[in-house]
Amino acid sequence: MKIETKRLILRPLKKKDFPDLIENINNLNVSRFLVPISYPYTIKDAEYYLKQTEKGDDFCFSIELKSEKKVIGGIGLHEQNFEPAKDVKELGYWIGEKYWRNGYCIEAIKALLNTVFNNLKIKKVLIPVFTENKASNNLAKKIGAELKETRKKSATSKATGKTHDENIYELTKEQWKNEI
């Protein structure tokens, strides 16, 4: 599956994307807020990630900036362990630091949510965010997600080894339809 916006293409990761992927995610300012990402991020990590995405269990996409034809981030809907329902997914996303504050992440999120809420049997998306990640907390609110709970010491960053409190946001299909 491929999803296009005015400036972005959301598409599966390819081996040729590894240099862009590693350049953008191998940065503690990015990886410290991502639970499963190690630092430093290596080619072996990229190969493992590609194998995981090829299994097809999740909806994982690279975020390609059309103007540069480069992968600048990633976004996906994953199986989650907060609620035991097949129609509930966990949303995760990241953008390389040099591409921050350009609206790319919200553009990618809107495109992905439009696609899944309109075409798949997904009724709700949960968005776990480290409490100190102000930009990501603001982004969750901006798309209309509601803060449902804060979990104390519930997530550990593989990059830093630090355990963090997490805000859990929720966005239902109905809320999304009212937002757009």
N, C-alpha and C positions, 0 to 999 in steps of 0.2 A: 504494500500500500504506500502511496505517496500523497502528500497533502501540500498544496501550494498556497502561498499568500502573496501579497504584493512584493515583499522583499525576501521571503524565505521559502525554502523547500524542506519539508519534514519527510525524511526517507530513511530506509534501513542503512545502517553502517556498512561500509565496504572496507576491505583491506587497504585500499588506496587512501582512505581517510585517516589512517593511523597517525601520520605526522601532524595533521591539524588537531586531531583528538588529543594527542599527547601534549602538544604545545599549549592547548587551552586548559586542560584539566590538571596538568602537572604544575599546579600553583596552589600553595596553601590557602591563599585568600578565597579560592574556589573550593578545593577539596575538603577543607576543615568543616564545611557545612553539609557534607554528603556522607551519610553513614557508610556505604559500602566501598568507597573509593580510597585506595591507599596512596601514600605519598612517600617517596616519589612514585609516580605512575609510569610504568614501563611498557615496553612492547608486549611482554608476557601478559600484563594486565589487559591490554587492548585485545589481544588474541582470545583471552578467556571471556571477556565481555562480548566479543563478536559471536563466539560459540553459544553463549547464553541467549543472545538475542535471536539467533537462528533457530532455537528450539520452538519459538513461536508461542510460548506461554504468556508473554506480556506483549504490550504494544509499545515497542521501543523505537525511537526515531532519532536520527542525527538531525541537527538543525543546521542547514546549509544557507549561508548568506549568498543570495543570487549574484550580487554585484561583484563578489570576490571569488565565487565558486569554491568556497572553503567551509568546512564544518567548524562552527563557532560554539556549539553547545549540544545538549541532549535533552530529550523529553520522553516521558513514558508513563503508561498506566500499568501498574503492577498488581499482582496478587497481594492482598494485605492480610494482616492478622488482627485487625481491630474488631472486625465484624465477620461472622461466618456466613457470608452471602456471596454468591457468584456474580450478582449484579452490582457489587460495590468494588471499586478499584482504588488504589493509592496512586496519586499523581506525584511525580518527581520531575525536577527540571534543573538545569544549570546552564550558564552562559559563561564563556571565557571572559576574564576580567577586562581585557581591552575593548570588549563589546558591550560593557555595562552601560546603563543609562541611555540607551537608544530605543527602548521599547520593543526589542526583539523578543524578549521572554514572554511578555504579555501577548504579543502577536502570535507566537507559537502556541501558547496555552489556549487562546481563543480558537485557533484553527483546529487544534486537537479535540477540544471539548465540543465544538460544533459537530465535528465528524462523528465522535463516539455517541454523543447524546442523540443525534439524528439518525444514526445508522446501526447502532448496536444496542443490545439489551442491557445497557448500563444505566442504573437509576441514581447512583450516587458516587461521588468521588470524595475521598478523604485526602487531606493535604497535611502531612506532618512536617513541622518547621521548627528548627531549634529556636528557642525563645530569643536568643541574642542576634538572630539573623533578621535585622530590621527590614531590609529590602524585601526579603521573601515573605515576611509577615504582612507587609504592606501590599505586596502583590496578591496574596491570597484574599485580602479584604477587597482589593480593587476589582477582582473578578466576581465578587458577590458571595464569597464563601463566609460562613459563620464560624467563629471560634466556639468549639464544643467543649473542649477541656484542655487543661495543661497537665501533662504527666511529668512528675518529678524524676529526674535522673533515669530517663527511659531509653535514651539512645546514645550510643558511643560512636564517635567518629573514628574510622579506621586510620585516617590520615594523621590524627593527633593523639589518639588513645584517650581523649577526654570524654567524659560522660556528661550529657546535657539534658536540661529540661526541654520538653517538646510541646509546642502548641499543636493541637489537632483541629484542623479546620474541616468543615463539611460543606459540600455543594451538591444539591440535588438537581436532577434534571428539570424539575419545575422551577427552582430558583434560577437556574441558568436561562431558561426560556424567558423569565421575567427580566433578566439582566440585559439580554441582547435586543 
